[in-house]
Amino acid sequence: DPYAQLLLEAMKQSGCTVFNDRHFSCETCDGCVSGGFDSATSQIVLCQNNIRHQSHMNRVVTHELIHAFDHCRAHVDWFKNVKHLACSEIRAANLSGDCTLMNEIARFKFGLKGHHQTCVRDRAIRSILAVRKVSKETAEKAVDEVFDACFNDLEPFGRIPHSKTDAKRAYRDFQNRDRYNANL
């Protein structure tokens, strides 16, 4: 998957190499959660009982790898600072493919102007509420306060990858970054 390839390469370049046997765990999970990132162990948990299709698993892995990337590069305070969590959830919803047009149509949610931003905001709030015992108002406030900065933080993709083709292009650009920067 080009999304995962790019994130794994970016983490490696940031000094956080990911090992499949150490940093990924398949488990049975409660509720309708598909996965999670455990910051204490730097481990991505995939919920084997709630992931039914390869495309869904790819999105979950990408979403959780974005959290792992943020943990690596930004030293996120996941438990004490809800704004940190909100920022990473915004980035994960924005960059993982969670809010592609096809996924939104499958959820019977779609619109035209500003719909991607609305989807990212709503999914970030839902994710916060799923992992932290905070009120909906607290989650909404945290998302709203950091939304613009975090929505526009496109690292390591450099663009919002709306498709696998976009993700492949972003990965190629990422691999060639040093060459471009050397010519400046």
C-alpha positions, 0 to 999 in steps of 0.5 A: 500500500503506497500510503503505508510505504510512505509513512514507514519510510518517513518514520525510518528517516525520523529515527523511528523504524517500524518492525512488523513483529514488534509494532503491529498486533492483531487483537479482538476488540470491543465495540466497533473500533477498527484499530488503535495506536498504543503510545506506551508501546508504540504499537498499532493494534488492528481489530481482527473482528471489526475489519472485513476487507483489505481496503478497510485494513489499509485505511486503518493501518494508514490512520494508525501509522499517521498517529505513530508518525506524529508520536515519533516526530512531535512527541504528542502528549496523548493523555494530558493534552486533548489538543494534541490528540485532536491534531493527530486525529485531524491529520489521520482523518485528512491523510488516511483516505477516511474521507474520500468521496467513495468512503463518504458515499458508502456512508451515505454522507456526501456534499460538495463544497467543503465536504472533505473538511466537514468529514475530517472534523466529524471523524476527528471528534468521533475518534476523540470520543472513542478513546477519551472520556471527555464531553462532546463539547470538549472534543469539538472545542479542541478540534476547532481550536487546532483545525486549520493548522493541523488540517494544513499539516500534510507531512509526510505526504506533501498533499492530501492523497485522495487516491492510491495514485495520489499516494504513489505520487506523494511517495515518489516525491518523498523519495526524491525530496533530498534531490530536490532540496539539494538543487535549491 
